Amino acid sequence: MVGEKFLAHKTEDKREQTIQEHLNGTADLCAGFAAAFGAEGQGRLAGLAHDLGKYSAAFQRRIRGSTERVDHATAGAAECAKLGQSSAAFAVAGHHGGLPDGGGQGDHYEDKTFCGRMKRAVLGKQESYEAWQTEIKLPAVHPPVFSSSLEEMFFTRMLYSCLTDADFLDTETFMAGEEQERGGGDPMEVLENRLQGYISGWFPPKTELNQERCAVLQRCLEQGETQKPGLFTLTIPTGGGKTVASLAFALRHARAHGLRRVIYVIPYTSIIEQNAQIFRDILGEENVLEHHSGVLYDIEDEATPENARLARATENWDMPIVVTTAVQFFESLFANRSSQCRKLHNLAKSVIIFDEAQMLPIPYLRPCVFAIAQLMKGYGVSAVLCTATQPALDGMFQEFLPERHAVELCPQEMFHREIFQRVTFQREGKLSWETVAERISGQKQSLCIVNSRKSAQKIYSLLNPEGAFHLSTLMYPAHRKAKLKEIRERLKDGLPCRVVSTSLIEAGVDVDFPAVFREEAGLDSILQAAGRCNREGKRLAGESMVTIFQGETPPPALFEIPVAAGRQALNCHDQPDSPEAIHCYFQELLDLKGPEALDHKGILTMMEREYMPFRKIAEQFHLIDNETKTVYIPLGEGEALVRRLRSGEHSRALFRALGQYGVSVYPHHFEALDLAGDLEVLEDGSTVLTNLALYDNAVGLSLTVDEGKFLSI
């Protein structure tokens, strides 16, 4: 190959990028990304080493037309390992196929573990690539010092994020022939000025309630300026304006301390859509990225370059405001593939708001708290647990971050809690579904929330159909939205409106009923339900009743422990929404669950006992354990969309639209429908309901089910 250029990439129009050009470009980007957490040298090393295997004759034949398969990642990993740089070695080894499991010294050289691949390099079982030494000089870098294997794995994944993003960006720029418009957005100073303009009309506040809201807002602005980066709680009663107050803290805090972006982590897509729109209204659409399964942007859509820019931003979160789900956020932090990990380095030097923090997933609570603690400890992050019902996580954070203590941004003395009191709670004993239906019917307008779909359907069947509504996740989203629109109109017009729903209506659904009935549940769910009663504060608290009752059937297994903890808190405290009751509930909940239930897959134990088990952890860490299958319903506009799907169209825009006509069902229900011949499975695996008699306009897809809760991805 004397005299030949060593190529990394070629384009269809015959342009060529040398390996040296690609490695230097990637190294510059990777070093810049890693500098955000003090690892610039590690980043440069990984960037320079990642494609050293492309110097092999085999790879050069491949890029010039051969079809042989070439492993070009192991070579650079081996060079990093020789330098004692294991984090860089893992990042390089996984930059295409994903971070591998570490394995052990007994692994065979054909094993796909890190140790197996390093043995392959030592034994000379791969193509020679020594020519790299004529063009590249790897820097001498001090290896980082870690206090535990858990900390080392976290750092390695962050370095891997820097490398994969840098590699993609340098390659993208070369292949396109120019830099692509990505991320961007305005600096924090501009965003804060826009917020100030938005809230300027709120001062001076005219009503007692707005006085309290403005006091909370002003306090958050002050705390954003004066508090050093760390761990914060923001505990504001429902109606206290926490969405804007938390944004005010985040923008002021980011500006004051040179932080780069604000990331909102939210449990439900319904809340995300609502909050993201508020942020766009305040800060401008060009500054807000909404990233979850319900929003897909088409990177190939040349007709709308803004969509293409947003699509690229979902890859690495390089925008000033990112709004995403807890599932997307935490699963990325424990993933091993570049598609999920690529964005992680952009978490460094950010303000991360965990909205509705009480909904952090209990089966993964310890790994999630560990990850938050790591981001604060080593990556310049300020974390805010934002909720009206603050979970009792102090002890867990102290375990992982003993030198930091949570600071409450708005202590109770900052506002008068009684002004936010909009409802009166009353407890009932066990009620039959017939009695519940009678009580609902005794109100002109009322909402009843129960723990299972089966119970909701039973109560609904006992109501007079006039003005009665049923809501559950067995209704496709467009159907639920249409029903909610009708419900809001009837509430506004003072017409009879009696709604029976599963818990989907509790978080982020803006409805206002004079009376709410809630089957016994976790205290957090009860208080969320109470937020649907007298929401606008237009009635007296004494006239706005939230009735807590025990249903005629035992709660589903999923709810047994939260129900028991909620019952204990209600037995000990007269006011369910008092800080004392809330703390009692979460403490009781964690005690009843027990330590093992807070990491039920043993993620942290696995990280401590095994050597860098990246792939194994990624396979185990899934916040939604029951994988559901989507069934598309060809009704309304969904009929035309399904026709397009059947014709072979598979665009992102089509699947984004189809998402509004899909119902998620559990595997055993899917199998039953399939066996009965009620489904059509298309070539691409998409599934369409063919027996439309199974879809009822009142209750949705007909199934015999008890599940009533869901998470969003």
C-alpha positions in Angstrom: 0.0 0.0 0.0 3.0 2.2 -0.4 2.0 5.6 -1.7 -1.7 5.0 -1.2 -3.8 7.1 1.1 -5.3 5.5 4.1 -9.1 6.2 3.8 -11.7 6.3 6.5 -14.7 7.3 4.3 -15.8 7.7 0.7 -18.8 9.3 -0.8 -20.9 8.3 -3.8 -19.4 11.3 -5.7 -15.9 10.0 -5.0 -14.8 12.4 -2.3 -12.4 10.9 0.1 -11.7 11.4 3.8 -8.4 10.1 5.1 -8.2 8.2 8.4 -5.9 11.0 9.8 -8.4 13.7 8.9 -11.2 11.7 10.5 -9.3 10.8 13.7 -8.1 14.4 14.2 -11.6 15.8 13.6 -13.2 13.3 15.9 -10.6 13.8 18.6 -11.1 17.6 18.6 -14.9 17.2 19.0 -14.6 14.4 21.6 -12.1 16.4 23.6 -14.3 19.4 23.6 -17.3 17.3 24.7 -15.4 15.6 27.5 -13.9 18.9 28.7 -17.4 19.6 30.2 -16.6 17.0 32.9 -12.8 17.4 33.2 -11.9 14.6 30.8 -10.5 16.5 27.8 -7.4 14.3 27.6 -9.4 11.1 27.8 -11.7 12.4 25.1 -8.8 13.2 22.8 -7.2 9.8 23.3 -10.5 8.0 22.5 -11.1 10.1 19.4 -7.6 9.5 18.0 -7.7 5.8 18.8 -11.2 4.8 17.8 -10.5 4.0 14.1 -6.9 2.8 14.2 -8.0 -0.5 12.9 -8.9 1.1 9.6 -5.2 1.3 8.8 -5.3 -2.5 8.2 -5.0 -3.7 4.6 -8.3 -5.6 5.0 -10.2 -2.4 5.8 -8.5 -0.5 3.0 -9.6 -3.3 0.6 -13.1 -3.0 1.9 -13.4 0.7 1.5 -12.2 0.3 -2.1 -14.9 -2.3 -2.9 -14.3 -5.7 -1.3 -17.1 -7.3 0.7 -15.0 -8.8 3.5 -16.1 -8.0 7.1 -13.5 -6.2 9.2 -13.4 -5.5 12.9 -11.8 -2.1 13.0 -12.6 -1.2 16.7 -10.6 -3.8 18.6 -7.3 -2.4 17.4 -7.8 1.1 18.9 -9.2 -0.4 22.1 -6.0 -2.6 22.4 -3.8 0.5 22.0 -5.7 2.3 24.8 -5.5 -0.8 27.0 -1.7 -0.9 26.5 -1.6 2.7 27.9 -3.7 1.6 31.0 -6.7 3.6 29.8 -9.5 1.1 30.3 -12.4 3.6 30.0 -11.1 4.8 26.6 -10.5 1.2 25.6 -14.1 0.2 26.4 -15.4 3.3 24.6 -13.4 2.5 21.5 -14.3 -1.2 21.6 -18.0 -0.3 21.6 -18.2 2.7 19.3 -20.0 0.7 16.6 -21.5 -2.4 18.3 -22.2 -1.1 21.7 -20.3 -1.2 25.0 -19.4 -4.9 25.6 -19.5 -6.8 28.8 -16.1 -6.9 30.4 -16.0 -10.7 30.8 -13.0 -12.4 32.5 -9.4 -13.6 31.9 -10.7 -17.1 31.1 -12.6 -15.8 28.0 -11.8 -17.3 24.6 -10.4 -14.9 21.9 -13.5 -15.5 19.9 -15.8 -14.3 22.7 -17.4 -10.9 22.2 -16.5 -9.7 25.7 -13.9 -7.0 26.2 -11.4 -9.5 27.6 -12.0 -11.9 24.7 -11.3 -9.1 22.2 -8.2 -8.0 24.0 -7.0 -11.6 24.0 -7.6 -11.6 20.3 -5.3 -8.6 19.9 -2.6 -10.0 22.1 -2.6 -13.3 20.2 -2.4 -11.5 16.9 -5.7 -12.9 15.7 -6.6 -9.8 13.7 -5.3 -7.8 10.7 -2.1 -5.9 11.1 -2.6 -2.1 11.4 0.9 -0.8 12.4 0.8 1.9 9.7 -1.1 4.1 12.1 2.2 4.9 13.9 3.4 6.9 10.8 0.4 9.3 11.0 -1.0 9.4 14.6 0.6 10.0 18.0 -1.6 9.0 20.9 -1.3 11.4 23.9 0.0 10.5 27.3 -3.0 10.9 29.7 -3.2 10.3 33.4 -5.9 7.7 34.0 -8.8 8.9 36.1 -9.1 7.7 39.7 -12.4 6.1 40.8 -13.8 5.3 44.2 -15.7 2.3 43.0 -16.5 0.1 39.9 -19.9 1.8 39.8 -18.3 5.2 39.3 -15.9 3.8 36.7 -18.7 2.4 34.7 -20.6 5.7 34.8 -17.5 7.6 33.6 -16.9 5.1 30.8 -20.4 5.4 29.5 -20.1 9.2 29.5 -16.8 9.0 27.7 -18.4 6.6 25.2 -21.2 9.2 24.7 -18.5 11.8 23.8 -16.8 9.5 21.3 -19.9 8.2 19.5 -21.3 11.7 19.1 -18.0 13.1 17.9 -17.6 10.2 15.5 -21.1 10.7 14.1 -20.8 14.4 13.7 -17.4 14.3 12.0 -18.6 11.6 9.6 -21.9 13.5 9.0 -20.1 16.7 8.1 -17.8 14.9 5.6 -20.5 12.9 4.0 -22.7 16.0 3.5 -19.9 18.1 2.4 -20.7 20.8 4.9 -21.7 21.1 8.5 -25.4 20.3 9.1 -27.6 22.7 11.1 -27.9 21.1 14.5 -29.3 22.1 17.9 -28.4 25.7 18.3 -30.8 27.9 20.3 -30.3 31.0 22.3 -27.9 31.5 25.2 -29.3 31.4 28.8 -29.2 35.1 29.2 -31.6 35.6 26.3 -33.9 32.8 27.5 -34.0 34.4 31.0 -34.8 37.7 29.5 -37.7 36.2 27.6 -39.0 34.6 30.8 -38.8 38.0 32.6 -40.8 39.5 29.8 -43.4 36.7 30.1 -43.9 37.1 33.8 -43.6 40.9 34.0 -47.4 41.3 33.8 -47.8 39.1 36.9 -46.4 41.8 39.2 -47.8 43.3 41.4 -50.2 40.3 41.9 -53.9 41.2 42.3 -55.3 38.3 44.2 -54.3 36.4 47.3 -53.6 33.2 45.4 -51.4 35.1 42.9 -49.6 36.8 45.7 -48.6 33.3 46.9 -47.6 32.2 43.4 -45.5 35.3 42.8 -43.8 34.9 46.2 -42.8 31.3 45.2 -41.6 32.6 41.8 -39.5 35.4 43.3 -38.0 33.0 45.8 -37.0 30.6 43.0 -35.3 33.4 41.0 -33.4 34.4 44.1 -32.3 30.9 44.9 -31.2 30.3 41.3 -28.8 33.2 41.7 -27.4 32.5 45.2 -27.3 28.7 45.5 -24.3 26.8 44.3 -24.9 23.8 42.0 -26.2 20.8 43.9 -29.3 18.9 44.9 -32.6 20.8 45.4 -36.2 20.1 46.2 -39.1 22.3 45.1 -42.2 21.3 47.1 -45.1 23.5 46.1 -48.8 22.6 46.6 -50.9 21.9 43.5 -51.8 25.3 42.0 -48.6 27.0 43.2 -47.2 27.5 39.7 -44.3 25.1 39.9 -43.9 24.7 36.1 -42.9 28.4 35.6 -41.2 28.6 39.0 -39.0 25.7 38.3 -38.1 27.1 34.9 -37.3 30.5 36.5 -34.9 28.8 39.0 -33.3 26.7 36.2 -32.6 29.6 33.8 -31.3 31.9 36.6 -29.2 29.2 38.0 -27.8 28.2 34.6 -26.9 31.8 33.8 -25.3 32.4 37.2 -23.2 29.3 37.1 -22.4 28.8 33.4 -24.6 25.8 32.9 -25.4 24.8 29.4 -29.0 23.6 29.3 -32.2 22.7 31.2 -33.6 19.2 31.0 -37.1 18.3 32.2 -37.7 14.7 33.1 -41.4 13.9 33.3 -43.3 10.7 33.8 -46.2 11.1 31.4 -46.4 12.2 27.8 -49.6 14.1 28.6 -47.6 16.4 31.0 -44.7 16.6 28.6 -46.9 17.9 25.7 -48.5 20.4 28.1 -45.2 21.7 29.6 -43.3 21.7 26.4 -45.9 24.0 24.8 -45.7 26.3 27.8 -41.9 26.5 27.4 -42.3 27.1 23.6 -44.7 29.9 24.3 -42.3 31.5 26.8 -38.9 30.8 25.1 -39.6 30.3 21.4 -40.0 27.0 19.5 -36.4 27.1 18.3 -35.2 26.6 21.9 -37.3 23.6 23.0 -36.8 20.0 22.1 -39.7 17.6 23.0 -38.3 14.0 22.9 -40.5 11.0 23.6 -42.2 8.2 21.7 -45.2 10.3 20.8 -43.1 12.8 18.8 -41.1 11.7 15.8 -39.2 14.1 13.5 -38.3 13.1 10.0 -34.6 13.9 9.4 -35.1 13.3 5.6 -38.0 15.9 5.4 -36.4 18.5 3.2 -39.6 20.4 2.9 -39.5 21.3 6.6 -35.9 21.8 7.6 -37.0 22.6 11.2 -38.2 19.0 11.5 -34.8 17.8 10.2 -33.0 20.0 12.8 -35.2 18.7 15.6 -34.6 15.1 14.4 -30.9 15.6 14.7 -31.3 17.2 18.1 -33.0 14.1 19.4 -29.8 12.2 18.7 -27.7 14.2 21.0 -29.8 16.8 22.9 -27.8 19.8 21.8 -30.6 22.3 22.4 -31.0 24.6 25.5 -34.3 23.2 26.7 -35.0 19.4 26.5 -38.3 17.9 27.7 -38.3 14.1 27.9 -39.7 11.1 29.8 -38.3 9.3 32.8 -38.1 6.1 30.7 -36.1 7.8 28.0 -33.8 9.5 30.5 -32.9 6.7 32.8 -32.8 3.9 30.3 -30.3 5.9 28.3 -28.1 6.2 31.5 -28.0 2.5 31.7 -27.8 1.6 28.0 -24.9 0.3 26.0 -25.8 1.3 22.4 -24.7 4.5 20.8 -28.2 5.4 19.7 -29.2 5.8 23.3 -25.9 6.9 24.9 -24.8 9.5 22.3 -26.7 12.3 24.1 -25.5 11.6 27.6 -22.4 13.9 27.5 -24.8 16.8 27.0 -26.2 16.2 30.5 -23.0 17.5 31.9 -23.3 21.1 33.3 -27.1 21.1 33.1 -30.0 21.8 35.4 -32.1 18.7 35.5 -35.7 19.0 36.7 -37.4 15.8 37.8 -41.0 16.9 37.6 -43.5 14.8 39.6 -40.5 13.3 41.4 -42.7 11.1 43.5 -43.2 9.0 40.4 -39.6 7.9 40.1 -39.9 4.1 39.4 -39.7 2.2 42.7 -38.3 -1.1 41.3 -35.3 0.9 39.9 -35.2 3.6 42.6 -31.7 2.9 43.9 -30.1 2.8 40.4 -31.9 6.0 39.4 -30.9 7.9 42.6 -27.3 6.6 42.1 -27.3 8.0 38.5 -28.6 11.4 39.7 -25.9 11.4 42.4 -23.2 10.6 39.9 -24.3 13.4 37.6 -24.1 15.9 40.5 -20.8 14.5 41.8 -18.7 14.4 38.7 -20.5 16.2 35.9 -21.5 19.6 37.2 -25.2 18.9 37.3 -27.8 20.6 39.5 -30.8 18.3 40.1 -34.2 19.5 41.3 -36.9 17.1 42.6 -40.0 19.0 41.9 -43.4 17.9 43.2 -46.3 18.7 45.5 -45.7 15.4 47.2 -42.0 15.1 47.9 -40.7 11.5 48.2 -38.6 10.5 51.2 -35.3 10.1 49.4 -32.9 11.9 51.8 -31.4 8.7 53.1 -30.8 7.3 49.7 -29.1 10.4 48.4 -27.0 10.5 51.5 -25.8 7.0 50.8 -24.6 7.9 47.3 -23.7 11.5 47.9 -22.9 12.0 51.6 -21.2 15.4 51.2 -24.3 17.0 49.6 -27.6 17.8 51.3 -30.8 18.7 49.5 -31.8 22.3 49.7 -35.5 23.1 49.7 -36.0 26.1 47.3 -39.3 27.2 48.8 -39.5 26.2 52.5 -43.1 26.1 54.0 -42.7 29.4 55.7 -42.4 31.1 52.3 -46.1 30.7 51.6 -49.4 30.1 53.3 -50.4 26.5 52.5 -54.0 27.1 53.5 -54.5 29.5 50.6 -53.8 26.6 48.2 -56.4 24.5 50.0 -59.1 24.0 47.4 -60.7 20.7 48.5 -62.1 18.9 51.5 -61.2 15.2 52.0 -63.6 12.6 53.4 -63.0 8.9 53.8 -65.6 6.2 53.3 -65.4 2.5 54.1 -66.0 -0.2 51.6 -68.5 0.6 48.8 -70.1 -1.6 46.2 -69.8 -0.5 42.6 -73.6 0.0 42.6 -73.2 2.4 45.6 -70.3 4.2 43.9 -72.4 4.6 40.8 -75.3 6.0 42.8 -73.0 8.5 44.6 -71.6 9.7 41.2 -75.0 10.0 39.8 -76.0 12.1 42.8 -73.7 14.9 41.5 -74.4 16.9 38.4 -70.7 16.8 37.6 -68.3 14.3 39.1 -65.2 12.3 38.5 -64.5 8.8 39.7 -61.0 7.2 39.5 -60.4 3.5 40.1 -57.5 1.2 40.0 -58.4 -1.1 37.2 -59.9 -1.0 33.7 -62.4 -3.7 34.7 -63.7 -1.7 37.6 -64.0 1.4 35.5 -66.0 -0.4 32.9 -68.3 -2.0 35.6 -69.1 1.4 37.2 -69.6 3.1 33.8 -72.1 0.3 32.8 -74.2 1.3 35.9 -74.5 4.9 35.0 -77.2 6.6 33.0 -75.6 7.1 29.5 -76.7 10.7 29.3 -73.6 12.8 30.2 -71.6 9.7 31.3 -68.0 9.2 30.0 -65.4 6.4 30.4 -61.6 6.9 29.9 -58.9 4.3 29.8 -55.8 3.4 27.9 -57.8 0.9 25.8 -59.1 3.9 23.9 -56.7 5.2 21.2 -55.2 8.6 22.0 -57.2 10.6 19.4 -60.4 9.0 20.8 -59.4 10.0 24.4 -58.6 13.5 23.3 -62.0 13.8 21.6 -63.7 12.6 24.7 -61.7 15.0 26.9 -62.6 17.9 24.7 -66.3 17.0 25.0 -65.9 16.6 28.8 -64.3 20.0 29.1 -67.0 21.6 27.1 -69.8 20.1 29.2 -68.0 21.1 32.4 -67.6 24.7 31.1 -71.3 24.8 30.0 -72.6 23.4 33.3 -74.1 20.3 31.6 -74.3 16.9 33.3 -70.9 15.3 33.2 -70.0 12.1 35.1 -66.6 10.5 34.2 -65.2 7.2 35.3 -61.5 6.7 34.6 -58.4 4.8 35.4 -55.4 6.7 36.8 -54.4 8.1 33.4 -56.5 11.3 34.1 -54.5 12.1 37.3 -51.4 13.6 36.0 -51.3 16.5 33.5 -54.9 16.3 32.4 -56.5 19.8 32.9 -60.1 19.2 34.0 -62.0 20.8 36.9 -64.8 18.9 38.7 -66.7 20.0 41.8 -66.6 16.5 43.2 -64.0 13.6 42.9 -64.3 10.0 44.1 -61.0 8.1 44.4 -60.7 4.4 45.1 -58.0 3.8 47.8 -54.6 4.1 46.3 -51.1 5.5 47.1 -51.3 8.9 48.7 -49.5 10.5 45.7 -52.3 9.2 43.4 -55.0 10.4 45.8 -53.5 13.9 45.8 -53.1 13.9 42.1 -56.8 13.0 41.8 -57.6 15.8 44.2 -55.9 18.1 41.7 -58.8 17.5 39.3 -61.3 18.9 41.9 -61.8 22.7 42.1 -58.7 23.0 40.0 -59.3 26.7 39.2 -60.2 27.6 42.9 -63.5 29.1 41.9 -65.5 27.3 44.6 -65.1 27.1 48.4 -63.0 24.2 49.7 -65.9 23.1 51.8 -68.0 22.7 48.7 -65.4 20.7 46.8 -65.4 17.1 48.1 -62.8 14.5 47.4 -64.2 11.2 48.7 -61.7 8.3 49.3 -63.4 4.9 49.3 -62.5 1.2 49.4 -63.7 -0.6 46.3 -65.6 -3.9 46.3 -62.8 -5.9 44.8 -59.2 -6.1 46.2 -56.7 -3.8 44.4 -54.6 -5.3 41.6 -51.2 -6.7 42.8 -49.5 -3.7 41.4 -51.3 -1.4 43.8 -51.3 -3.5 47.0 -48.3 -2.0 48.7 -49.1 1.7 47.7 -52.7 1.2 49.0 -51.4 -0.2 52.3 -48.9 2.7 52.7 -51.6 5.2 51.7 -54.1 3.7 54.3 -51.4 3.9 57.0 -50.7 7.6 56.2 -54.4 8.4 56.2 -54.9 6.6 59.5 -52.2 8.7 61.2 -52.9 12.1 59.7 -56.1 14.0 59.3 -55.0 16.1 56.4 -53.8 13.9 53.4 -52.0 16.8 51.8 -50.0 17.8 54.8 -46.2 17.5 54.5 -46.3 15.1 57.5 -48.8 12.8 55.8 -46.8 12.8 52.6 -43.5 12.1 54.3 -45.2 9.3 56.3 -46.6 7.8 53.2 -43.3 7.6 51.2 -41.4 6.4 54.2 -44.0 3.6 54.8 -44.0 2.8 51.1 -40.2 2.4 51.0 -40.3 0.3 54.2 -43.0 -2.0 52.9 -41.2 -2.5 49.6 -38.0 -3.3 51.4 -34.4 -2.6 50.1 -34.4 -5.4 47.5 -37.5 -4.1 45.8 -35.8 -0.7 45.2 -33.4 -2.5 42.8 -35.4 -5.5 41.9 -33.1 -6.5 39.0 -30.0 -6.1 41.2 -28.4 -3.6 38.9 -26.1 -2.0 41.4 -25.0 -5.4 42.8 -24.2 -6.6 39.3 -22.1 -3.5 38.7 -20.2 -4.2 41.9 -19.6 -7.9 41.5 -19.0 -8.3 37.7 -16.4 -6.7 35.5 -18.0 -3.8 33.5 -21.2 -5.7 32.6 -22.5 -3.0 30.2 -24.5 -5.2 27.8 -26.0 -7.3 30.6 -27.2 -4.2 32.5 -28.7 -2.7 29.3 -30.7 -5.9 28.8 -32.0 -5.8 32.4 -32.7 -2.1 32.9 -36.2 -1.5 31.5 -38.6 0.6 33.4 -41.5 -1.0 31.6 -41.1 -4.7 32.3 -44.1 -5.9 30.4 -43.5 -5.2 26.8 -46.7 -4.2 25.1 -47.7 -4.6 21.5 -49.5 -1.8 19.5 -52.7 -2.5 17.7 -53.8 0.1 15.2 -57.5 1.0 15.0 -58.7 1.9 11.5 -61.4 4.3 12.6 -61.9 8.0 11.9 -58.7 9.4 10.3 -57.0 6.2 11.3 -58.7 4.3 8.5 -56.9 6.3 5.8 -53.6 6.0 7.7 -53.9 2.3 7.9 -54.6 2.1 4.2 -51.3 3.9 3.6 -49.5 1.4 6.0 -51.0 -1.5 4.1 -49.8 0.0 0.8 -46.2 -0.3 2.1 -45.5 3.3 3.3 -43.3 3.4 6.3 -42.4 7.0 6.8 -41.8 8.5 10.2 -44.6 11.0 9.5 -47.0 8.1 9.0 -46.1 6.3 12.2 -46.2 9.6 14.1 -49.8 10.1 12.9 -50.7 6.4 13.5 -49.6 6.8 17.1 -52.8 8.6 17.7 -54.8 5.5 16.6 -52.8 2.8 18.4 -53.8 0.8 21.6 -51.1 -0.9 23.6 -52.0 -4.4 24.7 -50.1 -7.0 26.8 -48.8 -10.0 25.0 -51.4 -12.5 26.4 -54.2 -10.2 25.2 -52.5 -9.8 21.8 -52.2 -13.6 21.4 -55.9 -14.0 22.3 -56.9 -11.5 19.7 -54.6 -13.0 17.1 -55.8 -16.6 17.8 -59.4 -15.4 17.4 -58.6 -14.0 13.9 -59.3 -10.4 15.0 -55.9 -9.0 13.9 -54.0 -8.5 10.7 -50.2 -8.6 11.1 -48.5 -6.8 8.2 -45.1 -7.7 6.6 -43.3 -5.1 8.7 -44.8 -6.5 11.9 -47.4 -3.7 12.3 -50.8 -5.0 13.6 -54.2 -3.8 12.6 -57.6 -4.6 14.3 -59.8 -6.2 11.7 -62.8 -7.0 13.9 -64.0 -3.5 14.5 -66.9 -4.8 16.6 -64.4 -5.2 19.4 -63.9 -1.5 19.5 -66.6 0.3 21.5 -67.1 4.1 21.2 -67.7 4.3 24.9 -65.0 2.0 26.4 -62.5 1.4 23.6 -61.0 -2.0 22.8 -62.9 -4.9 24.3 -60.6 -7.0 26.6 -61.0 -8.7 29.9 -58.2 -6.9 31.8 -57.3 -5.6 35.2 -54.2 -3.5 34.4 -54.8 0.2 34.7 -51.5 2.0 34.9 -48.9 2.7 32.3 -45.6 4.5 31.7 -44.6 6.6 28.7 -41.4 6.1 26.7 
